[in-house]
Amino acid sequence: MAKLKRYEADTAVSDSEMIYTVGGAYHITPKTRIMLNYAHFSYEKSVSVNELWAMPQIGF
Protein backbone atom coordinates (compact mmCIF):
# COMPACT_ATOMS: atom_id res chain seq x y z
CA MET A 1 0.00 0.00 0.00
CA ALA A 2 1.29 3.47 -0.85
CA LYS A 3 2.17 5.81 2.01
CA LEU A 4 1.55 9.56 1.62
CA LYS A 5 3.88 12.24 2.97
CA ARG A 6 2.56 15.79 2.51
CA TYR A 7 4.31 19.12 2.53
CA GLU A 8 3.29 22.72 2.01
CA ALA A 9 5.18 26.00 1.73
CA ASP A 10 4.25 29.64 1.29
CA THR A 11 7.28 31.77 0.41
CA ALA A 12 7.63 35.47 -0.34
CA VAL A 13 10.76 35.83 -2.45
CA SER A 14 10.37 39.60 -2.65
CA ASP A 15 7.62 42.23 -2.33
CA SER A 16 6.51 41.51 -5.90
CA GLU A 17 6.90 37.72 -6.07
CA MET A 18 5.04 35.03 -4.14
CA ILE A 19 5.38 31.25 -4.47
CA TYR A 20 2.97 28.71 -2.99
CA THR A 21 3.69 24.98 -3.30
CA VAL A 22 1.88 21.89 -2.09
CA GLY A 23 2.47 18.24 -2.86
CA GLY A 24 2.87 14.73 -1.67
CA ALA A 25 5.18 11.77 -2.04
CA TYR A 26 3.49 8.39 -2.35
CA HIS A 27 5.97 5.75 -1.14
CA ILE A 28 5.26 2.46 -2.90
CA THR A 29 8.37 0.73 -1.50
CA PRO A 30 11.12 2.16 0.75
CA LYS A 31 13.14 3.18 -2.33
CA THR A 32 10.34 3.90 -4.82
CA ARG A 33 7.99 6.87 -4.73
CA ILE A 34 5.89 9.10 -6.92
CA MET A 35 5.93 12.81 -6.12
CA LEU A 36 2.93 14.94 -7.09
CA ASN A 37 3.46 18.69 -6.92
CA TYR A 38 1.49 21.88 -7.51
CA ALA A 39 3.06 25.34 -7.56
CA HIS A 40 1.47 28.77 -7.90
CA PHE A 41 3.75 31.66 -8.83
CA SER A 42 2.47 35.24 -8.57
CA TYR A 43 4.54 38.04 -10.07
CA GLU A 44 3.88 41.76 -9.61
CA LYS A 45 0.43 40.85 -8.27
CA SER A 46 -0.90 40.75 -11.84
CA VAL A 47 0.67 37.73 -13.56
CA SER A 48 0.12 34.24 -12.18
CA VAL A 49 1.50 30.90 -13.30
CA ASN A 50 0.25 27.48 -12.17
CA GLU A 51 2.29 24.29 -12.53
CA LEU A 52 1.32 20.69 -11.87
CA TRP A 53 3.76 17.81 -12.29
CA ALA A 54 4.44 14.21 -11.28
CA MET A 55 7.92 12.76 -10.83
CA PRO A 56 8.74 9.07 -10.25
CA GLN A 57 11.83 8.25 -8.17
CA ILE A 58 13.29 4.75 -8.10
CA GLY A 59 16.21 3.87 -5.83
CA PHE A 60 18.61 0.97 -6.24
N, C-alpha and C positions, 0 to 999 in steps of 0.2 A: 504494500500500500504506500502511496506517495505521502510524504510529510511536507507540510507547508511552513516556510519561514517567511514572515512578512517584514517589510521595512518601509519607512516613510521619511521624507525629508522636505523641508521648506527653507530655501536658502535665498537670501538677498545678496546678490553679487555686488550690486551698486544701487544707487538711488533709482536708476532707470531700468534695471534688469532684475527679474525675479524668476527663479526656477523652482518648480514643485515636482517631485518624483515620488512614485509609489510602485511597489512591485512585490513579487514573491518568488521564492525558489522552491520548486517541488522536488524533493529528494526521492528518487526512485530506488537507488541503492546508495551506500555510503559514498561512493565515488562518482555517481551519475546524478545529474539534476537538470531540470529545465527552468530557466529564469524567464519570467514574464515581467516586463517593465512598461510603465507609462511615464512620460515626462511632459510637462507643460512649461514652455518658455514664454515669458512676457517681456517684450522690449519696449521701452519708451511709453509704456502704458497704452499703446495703440496697436502694436503688432504682436500677435500671439502665434505660437507654433506648438502643435501637439504631435507627439511621437509615441508609437506603440510598437514594441518589438519582443521577440522571443529568441532565446539563445540557449542551445543545448551545451552542456559541459560533461565530458566523459573523462574520467581519470583512469590511469593504468597503474 
